[in-house]
Amino acid sequence: MGVARGVPFETIREAYHRLSKSYHPDRYMNADLPGEVALYLDAMSRRVNAAFAALEKPAQKVREINRAKSEPIYQRGW
């Protein structure tokens, strides 16, 4: 994805969106491309999505933990 280790997740997300727009198959749908180029674009799109999914899991886990901590626990007052 072209980002350094330890960068904020927002930077990873920005890199993902940039690369996703570059390699997205819909962008080249109407272009008459050789088969090898179409396969390359498809493979790169899959690699970008897989890399983002792998980098998103730890951030998603942190968000879930923080959300669980911030949710109030309602108790019936007697």
HELIX and SHEET records of a PDB file:
HELIX    1   1 PHE A    9  TYR A   23  1                                  15    
HELIX    2   2 PRO A   25  TYR A   28  5                                   4    
HELIX    3   3 GLY A   35  SER A   70  1                                  36    
END                                                                             
